[in-house]
Amino acid sequence: MDLLHNAVRPYAWGSRTAIAELLGREVPAPHPEAELWMGAHPGDPSRVTGADGVERSLLDLLSADPDGQLGTRVAERWGSRLPFLLKVLAAEEALSLQAHPSAAQAAEGFAAEEHRGVPLDAAVRNYKDPAAKPELICALTEFHALAGFRDPARTVSLLRTLDAPALAPYTEMLVAQPDSSGLRALFTMLITLPQTSLSSLLPQVLDACVLHVKEHGEFDLECRTILELGESYPGDAGVLAALLLNRIVLQPGEAIHLPAGNLHAYLRGTGIEILANSDNVLRCGLTPKHVDVPELLRVLDFTCGDMEVLTGEEVSPGVRVYRTPAPEFELSRLDLTAETRINHDGPQIILCTSGAAVLTNARGDELRLARGESVWLPASDPAVLIKPDGVESAQLFRATAGND
């Protein structure tokens, strides 16, 4: 049971206030801070200070004692690899429009790029590892996102409302086939438009969005989003692709699960993200980075409809679990007003997001967790008592491996 020392990733889309406030540092930060990583990702592993006072990488700790740190069940499935990564994600601007592969797609894509000799650090590399990357994001503040393909009937209504002359042929494509296959055909057409066609179509779409916003129309939020993206990424086909996606606003405590193939982009807000410990991203647009359209189309899932918003299943007083099919992870939220006991046969990371808490393991060791701090609980600490410390309540998030 050790405090974690975690890395902050300074991506340009990050916030200069959210993570700094959480960690109790000076606000605003000198540069954007996008993600706080908690886990054993090779790119930026957390570090722990043991009883001997020596600081070690969590990666080294797992390699030296996978059974003791991860437990038999997790070690048998994942070896010495922690299967999940926990993050605080703070977006001030939109992230790239992207999707992640399934386990089979990742294994196949990674093997193919290895066979071709594409360097792991090459800008055109799609697969950094042979693993899937499902995700779940739980809002800490109001959180805005694009995720999953909207029901085609609603998209037809949006496109017809915009009534841009150059958009009409594409609208009729979806009218003729208002299903997943029609979405695939329309998306493929939009994302592969020649630059001359894109340069003609996109300004008309943006002008139509301006008019719709002025009229406070039914799709005001969607149109405002398209205008924001068009300003940030002029001439980007991803702006047109965004017309086909669900526009989602999560309130604190609400979450969405993003399985393999789900096309999405986080727009703004702060949330707790848990994901499989992988680097595999297929980008669609809203980015200057590499976009591999044929590979993206191989990975994308064109299942359409509303995205399910998760509020968590209450499993005990103040403890809610966000259930997903992902075997790599499970996220729980603890809103504590009294002591509670947690039991788990694998590794756990616990992050305090408000108040403070005291953790006591079966040996009687105590550790105080303040806001912004996180703790590593190895499998050898399966039963831990947690109670608020000096306050009426505390909020914590708990990451564990999922259930097979």
Rosetta blueprint (number, residue, H / E / L):
1 M L
2 D E
3 L E
4 L E
5 H E
6 N L
7 A E
8 V E
9 R E
10 P L
11 Y L
12 A L
13 W L
14 G E
15 S E
16 R L
17 T L
18 A H
19 I H
20 A H
21 E H
22 L H
23 L L
24 G L
25 R L
26 E L
27 V L
28 P L
29 A L
30 P L
31 H L
32 P L
33 E E
34 A L
35 E E
36 L E
37 W E
38 M E
39 G E
40 A L
41 H L
42 P L
43 G L
44 D L
45 P L
46 S L
47 R E
48 V E
49 T E
50 G L
51 A L
52 D L
53 G L
54 V L
55 E E
56 R E
57 S E
58 L H
59 L H
60 D H
61 L H
62 L H
63 S H
64 A H
65 D L
66 P H
67 D H
68 G H
69 Q H
70 L H
71 G L
72 T H
73 R H
74 V H
75 A H
76 E H
77 R H
78 W H
79 G L
80 S L
81 R L
82 L L
83 P L
84 F E
85 L E
86 L E
87 K E
88 V E
89 L E
90 A E
91 A E
92 E L
93 E L
94 A L
95 L L
96 S L
97 L E
98 Q E
99 A E
100 H L
101 P L
102 S L
103 A H
104 A H
105 Q H
106 A H
107 A H
108 E H
109 G H
110 F H
111 A H
112 A H
113 E H
114 E H
115 H H
116 R H
117 G L
118 V L
119 P L
120 L L
121 D L
122 A L
123 A L
124 V L
125 R L
126 N L
127 Y L
128 K L
129 D L
130 P L
131 A L
132 A L
133 K L
134 P L
135 E E
136 L E
137 I E
138 C E
139 A E
140 L L
141 T L
142 E L
143 F E
144 H E
145 A E
146 L E
147 A E
148 G E
149 F E
150 R L
151 D L
152 P H
153 A H
154 R H
155 T H
156 V H
157 S H
158 L H
159 L H
160 R H
161 T H
162 L H
163 D L
164 A L
165 P H
166 A H
167 L H
168 A H
169 P H
170 Y H
171 T H
172 E H
173 M H
174 L H
175 V H
176 A H
177 Q L
178 P L
179 D L
180 S H
181 S H
182 G H
183 L H
184 R H
185 A H
186 L H
187 F H
188 T H
189 M H
190 L H
191 I H
192 T L
193 L L
194 P L
195 Q H
196 T H
197 S H
198 L H
199 S H
200 S H
201 L H
202 L H
203 P H
204 Q H
205 V H
206 L H
207 D H
208 A H
209 C H
210 V H
211 L H
212 H H
213 V H
214 K H
215 E L
216 H L
217 G L
218 E L
219 F L
220 D H
221 L H
222 E H
223 C H
224 R H
225 T H
226 I H
227 L H
228 E H
229 L H
230 G H
231 E H
232 S H
233 Y L
234 P L
235 G L
236 D L
237 A H
238 G H
239 V H
240 L H
241 A H
242 A H
243 L H
244 L H
245 L E
246 N E
247 R E
248 I E
249 V E
250 L E
251 Q L
252 P L
253 G L
254 E L
255 A E
256 I E
257 H E
258 L E
259 P L
260 A L
261 G L
262 N L
263 L L
264 H E
265 A E
266 Y E
267 L E
268 R E
269 G E
270 T E
271 G E
272 I E
273 E E
274 I E
275 L E
276 A E
277 N L
278 S L
279 D L
280 N L
281 V L
282 L E
283 R E
284 C E
285 G E
286 L L
287 T L
288 P L
289 K L
290 H L
291 V L
292 D L
293 V H
294 P H
295 E H
296 L H
297 L H
298 R H
299 V H
300 L L
301 D L
302 F L
303 T L
304 C E
305 G L
306 D L
307 M L
308 E L
309 V L
310 L E
311 T L
312 G L
313 E E
314 E E
315 V E
316 S E
317 P L
318 G L
319 V E
320 R E
321 V E
322 Y E
323 R L
324 T L
325 P L
326 A L
327 P L
328 E L
329 F L
330 E E
331 L E
332 S E
333 R E
334 L E
335 D E
336 L E
337 T L
338 A L
339 E L
340 T E
341 R E
342 I E
343 N E
344 H L
345 D L
346 G L
347 P L
348 Q E
349 I E
350 I E
351 L E
352 C E
353 T E
354 S E
355 G L
356 A E
357 A E
358 V E
359 L E
360 T E
361 N E
362 A L
363 R L
364 G L
365 D L
366 E E
367 L E
368 R E
369 L E
370 A E
371 R L
372 G L
373 E L
374 S E
375 V E
376 W E
377 L E
378 P L
379 A L
380 S L
381 D L
382 P L
383 A E
384 V E
385 L E
386 I E
387 K E
388 P E
389 D L
390 G L
391 V L
392 E L
393 S L
394 A E
395 Q E
396 L E
397 F E
398 R E
399 A E
400 T E
401 A L
402 G L
403 N L
404 D L
